């Protein structure tokens, strides 16, 4: 297959929840999807599901704590695909919900490392390939906590706020390029992370990952012919 003909997308945290539905939608829409995760079984299962839908994908089994691996990833993607049309930063870890000063320092650092520093490394590694696209797009799954902080969300809230600030800085540095940036603030989605955060929450009040994915792409489509940074409640 000539991968240079198809549009390509990288989705972090693609093996479950919103990331999985985003990957499936992209594959069905004609993208070659680089599906990221840490579980061989889940990655292989998603690969087979995409294949059954006549789509194509490449498995990226990578722990986001492997910074050297993230650095190598950018080189490998450019070597094989020569460009990246869409980068979706979706992967995140929650940590323990507790008073801020009750959170173990090692856990706080791990959440910051996964949600912020790994994404900095990912952006740094993939930026060149992204800029090689004729119409590059970047999508960040943020959190309403960055707009309205709440108690007990600790490192997760801090990491999302810092991550969003990082993307705004990157946007200002690249205003003369044609990169479209989308930041999404999801309402509760029925995912593993949400279940861990709010185990007693009524699931009926949550949107499904499928519903959230469809809404996300619908919102993105409204800005297809414009340039800049766009924010949406999801």
C-alpha positions in Angstrom: 0.0 0.0 0.0 1.2 3.5 -0.8 0.8 5.2 2.6 1.8 8.6 1.0 -1.5 8.8 -0.8 -3.8 8.4 2.3 -4.1 10.9 5.1 -2.5 9.8 8.3 -3.5 10.3 11.9 -1.8 9.5 15.2 -4.1 8.8 18.2 -2.6 8.4 21.6 -4.5 6.2 24.1 -6.3 4.5 21.2 -7.1 1.1 22.7 -10.2 2.0 24.7 -12.8 4.7 25.4 -12.8 7.9 23.3 -9.4 7.1 21.7 -10.7 3.8 20.3 -13.8 5.4 18.8 -11.8 8.2 17.3 -9.5 5.7 15.7 -12.3 3.7 14.2 -14.1 6.8 12.9 -10.9 8.0 11.2 -10.2 4.6 9.7 -13.7 4.5 8.3 -13.2 8.0 6.9 -10.1 6.9 4.9 -7.3 7.8 7.2 -4.4 5.5 7.9 -4.4 5.5 11.7 -1.4 5.1 13.9 -3.0 3.5 17.0 -1.1 4.0 20.2 -1.3 2.0 23.4 0.6 -0.3 25.7 -1.4 -3.5 25.5 -0.5 -5.9 22.7 -3.9 -7.7 23.0 -5.9 -4.4 22.8 -3.8 -3.0 20.0 -4.1 -6.2 18.0 -7.9 -6.3 18.6 -8.3 -2.8 17.4 -6.1 -3.4 14.4 -8.3 -6.4 13.4 -11.5 -4.4 14.0 -10.2 -1.6 11.7 -9.2 -4.2 9.1 -12.6 -5.7 9.2 -14.0 -2.3 8.3 -11.7 -2.1 5.3 -9.5 0.5 7.0 -5.8 0.5 7.6 -3.7 1.1 10.7 -0.3 0.8 12.2 0.3 -0.4 15.8 2.4 1.9 18.0 3.1 0.0 21.2 4.8 2.6 23.4 4.9 3.5 27.0 4.7 7.2 27.3 7.3 7.1 30.0 9.8 5.9 27.4 11.0 9.3 26.3 13.7 8.0 24.0 11.1 5.8 22.4 8.9 8.9 21.7 11.9 10.6 20.2 12.5 7.7 17.9 8.8 7.6 16.9 9.0 10.9 15.1 11.8 9.7 13.0 10.1 6.5 12.1 6.8 8.2 11.2 8.6 10.6 8.9 10.7 7.9 7.3 7.6 5.8 6.5 4.8 8.4 5.9 6.7 11.6 5.1 4.0 13.6 6.9 1.3 13.5 9.6 -2.1 15.0 8.8 -3.7 14.8 12.2 -2.3 14.4 15.8 -4.8 13.6 18.5 -3.5 13.9 22.1 -6.0 11.7 24.0 -4.0 9.6 26.5 -4.1 10.6 30.1 -3.7 9.1 33.6 -5.9 10.1 36.6 -4.0 9.5 39.8 -5.7 9.5 43.1 -8.4 12.1 43.8 -7.5 13.5 47.2 -6.6 16.8 48.9 -3.6 18.1 47.0 -1.1 17.9 49.9 -2.2 14.3 50.7 -1.2 13.1 47.2 2.0 11.1 47.3 4.8 13.0 45.5 5.7 10.1 43.3 2.1 9.8 42.1 1.9 13.5 41.5 5.1 13.4 39.5 3.9 10.4 37.5 0.7 12.1 36.5 2.6 15.3 35.4 5.1 13.1 33.5 2.4 11.2 31.6 -0.1 14.0 31.0 2.3 16.9 30.4 5.9 16.0 29.8 5.2 12.9 27.6 2.9 15.1 25.5 5.6 17.7 25.2 8.0 15.0 24.0 5.3 13.7 21.6 4.6 17.1 20.1 8.4 17.8 19.8 8.9 14.5 18.1 6.0 14.7 15.7 6.0 18.4 14.9 8.1 18.2 11.8 5.9 15.5 10.2 2.8 17.4 11.1 4.1 20.6 9.4 4.8 18.5 6.3 1.1 18.0 5.8 -0.7 20.4 3.4 -3.6 20.8 5.9 -2.2 19.7 9.3 -4.6 19.4 12.3 -4.0 19.0 16.0 -6.6 17.9 18.5 -6.2 18.1 22.3 -8.6 16.3 24.7 -8.4 18.7 27.6 -10.7 19.0 30.6 -13.4 21.4 31.9 -11.2 21.6 35.0 -8.9 24.0 33.2 -11.7 26.5 33.0 -13.3 25.7 36.4 -10.9 24.1 38.9 -12.4 21.8 41.5 -11.0 20.5 44.8 -9.4 17.0 45.0 -8.5 16.6 41.3 -4.9 17.3 42.2 -2.2 16.4 39.7 -4.7 15.6 37.0 -6.2 19.1 37.0 -2.8 20.7 37.2 -1.4 18.6 34.3 -4.3 19.4 32.0 -4.0 23.2 32.7 -0.3 23.1 32.0 -0.8 21.0 28.9 -3.3 23.5 27.5 -1.0 26.4 28.3 1.7 24.5 26.4 -0.5 24.2 23.3 -1.5 27.9 23.4 2.2 28.8 23.5 2.9 26.4 20.5 0.0 28.0 18.6 1.4 31.5 19.1 4.8 30.3 17.9 3.2 28.8 14.8 0.6 31.4 13.8 2.1 31.9 10.4 1.7 28.2 9.6 -1.6 26.6 8.5 -2.0 24.2 11.5 -5.5 24.1 12.8 -5.7 23.4 16.6 -8.8 22.1 18.3 -9.1 22.0 22.1 -12.0 20.0 23.5 -13.6 20.1 27.0 -15.6 16.8 27.3 -18.6 16.5 29.5 -18.6 13.1 31.4 -17.8 10.2 29.1 -18.4 6.6 30.1 -14.7 5.6 30.2 -12.4 3.7 32.5 -10.9 7.0 33.7 -14.3 8.5 34.5 -15.3 5.3 36.4 -12.2 5.6 38.5 -12.8 9.2 39.2 -16.6 8.9 39.9 -17.4 5.3 40.7 -20.9 6.1 42.0 -21.9 8.3 39.2 -25.1 7.4 37.2 -23.8 6.1 33.8 -27.0 7.2 32.2 -26.0 10.8 32.6 -22.7 10.2 30.7 -22.2 10.3 27.0 -20.8 7.2 25.4 -17.4 7.3 23.7 -19.1 6.8 20.4 -21.4 9.8 20.9 -18.4 12.0 22.0 -16.4 10.9 19.0 -19.1 11.8 16.6 -19.7 15.1 18.2 -16.0 15.9 18.1 -15.6 15.3 14.4 -18.8 17.2 13.7 -17.4 20.2 15.6 -14.1 20.0 13.8 -15.9 20.0 10.4 -17.4 23.4 11.1 -13.9 25.0 11.1 -12.4 23.0 8.2 -11.9 26.1 6.0 -10.7 28.4 8.7 -7.2 28.7 10.4 -6.3 29.1 14.0 -7.1 27.7 17.4 -10.6 26.6 18.3 -12.1 25.5 21.6 -15.3 23.4 22.0 -17.3 22.0 24.8 -17.8 18.3 23.9 
